[in-house]
């Protein structure tokens, strides 16, 4: 994972030796996420439930296309079962969930494989959602996560080999945080898949340079599987 405004790559060691069963959802958090999805994104088409979960149970909600949002949106529920380890002074919530959007014709069904050519966005959401709990760290805006070391494409035929965590652009500002209760908020963050040379921009030249690249290509949380690199 990369520093939020820097250029180096941080490599962590897992805090856990083997499988650690999830403790289960905090009901107030789960209910707040459900309400937020319905209010800001639309009707849920189906949910990818986890039956047995390591550390946290990361379920992925698939929001159906609507007239206002004519594409599918995938949103996690469960990353916020545990707080992240956020350093003092950052002023951000230790709770987060993740999302990305897919074209309406992206092949999805209720039993999609995680390792096939169309299931990798679901796999990436789950992997990144578990990452801060696995390594005792945190995920925030402009952190980047390569797919392995060295980074490899997510699937055969896919040009993407990592993601950057970014603010959502295709929503109203109030959709970017989920209010739970008593002042507790869950940050809802987008994952934007990157080409290898876009990842290199982040590592070698820093976050501001990557933001310029994404702005130049008008890249948002809606995945265009055929988009070129803008590096």
PEPEHU-V783527 format. One record per pair of residues at least 6 apart in sequence whose ideal C-beta (glycine too) atoms are under 6 Angstrom apart, sorted by sequence separation. I is the first residue (numbers start at 1). J is the second residue. D is the distance in Angstrom with one decimal. If there is no record, write none. Layout:
i-><I/I>
j-><J/J>
d-><D/D>
This chain:
i-><65/113/132/154/179/2/50/65/112/132/147/86/114/153/168/177/178/201/202/1/50/114/152/201/49/62/63/84/151/177/178/83/107/151/47/48/62/83/176/201/217/47/60/61/147/216/80/147/198/46/60/146/44/45/79/80/128/213/58/59/79/145/213/44/45/59/58/144/42/43/57/76/100/41/56/76/143/168/37/42/75/141/165/166/56/56/74/139/141/166/98/73/163/164/71/72/163/164/201/22/98/190/198/41/71/162/197/22/71/160/198/22/70/120/195/197/19/20/22/120/161/159/162/37/117/65/96/33/84/92/76/79/170/29/82/85/169/85/86/76/85/146/168/84/25/144/60/46/60/142/58/58/55/56/55/97/95/96/97/98/99/100/93/96/98/93/80/14/101/15/100/101/102/12/12/40/4/4/4/1/2/36/1/33/32/32/29/71/28/28/7/7/2/5>
j-><71/119/138/160/185/9/57/72/119/139/154/94/122/161/176/185/186/209/210/10/59/123/161/210/59/72/73/94/161/187/188/94/118/162/59/60/74/95/188/213/230/61/74/75/161/230/95/162/213/62/76/162/61/62/96/97/145/230/76/77/97/163/231/63/64/78/78/164/63/64/78/97/121/63/78/98/165/190/61/66/99/165/189/190/81/82/100/165/167/192/125/101/191/192/101/102/193/194/231/53/129/221/229/73/103/194/229/55/104/193/231/56/104/154/229/231/54/55/57/155/196/195/199/75/155/104/139/77/132/140/125/129/220/80/133/136/220/137/138/129/138/199/221/138/81/202/122/110/125/207/126/129/130/133/133/186/186/187/188/189/190/191/185/189/191/187/186/134/221/136/221/222/223/135/137/175/140/142/143/143/144/178/145/178/178/180/180/222/180/181/203/206/202/207>
d-><5.6/4.7/5.1/5.5/5.7/5.7/5.0/5.9/4.7/5.1/5.6/4.8/5.9/5.2/5.8/4.7/4.1/5.2/4.4/5.3/5.9/4.1/5.9/5.1/5.2/6.0/4.2/4.8/4.1/5.8/5.8/3.7/4.6/5.2/5.7/4.2/5.9/6.0/5.8/5.5/3.5/5.3/5.4/4.8/5.1/5.1/4.1/5.4/5.8/5.5/5.7/4.0/5.2/4.7/5.9/5.7/5.6/4.9/5.5/4.9/5.2/5.5/5.4/5.9/4.0/5.3/4.5/4.4/5.0/5.4/4.5/4.8/5.9/4.6/5.2/4.8/4.8/4.7/5.8/4.4/4.4/5.9/5.1/5.0/4.3/5.7/5.7/5.7/5.8/5.2/5.4/4.6/4.4/5.2/5.1/4.8/5.3/5.8/5.0/3.9/5.5/3.6/5.7/5.3/5.6/5.0/5.3/6.0/5.1/3.7/4.7/5.2/5.9/4.0/3.8/4.2/5.5/5.3/4.5/4.6/4.8/5.4/4.6/5.7/4.6/4.4/5.9/4.6/4.3/5.8/5.5/3.9/5.6/5.2/5.4/5.0/4.5/5.8/4.7/5.0/5.7/6.0/5.3/4.0/5.8/5.0/5.8/4.9/5.8/4.6/4.8/4.5/5.8/5.7/4.5/5.7/4.4/4.5/5.3/5.7/5.7/4.9/5.1/5.8/5.6/5.1/4.9/5.4/5.4/4.8/5.5/4.3/5.6/3.7/5.9/4.0/5.8/4.8/5.7/5.4/4.4/4.5/5.5/5.9/5.4/4.6/5.6/5.8/5.6/5.7/5.8/4.8/5.9/4.8>
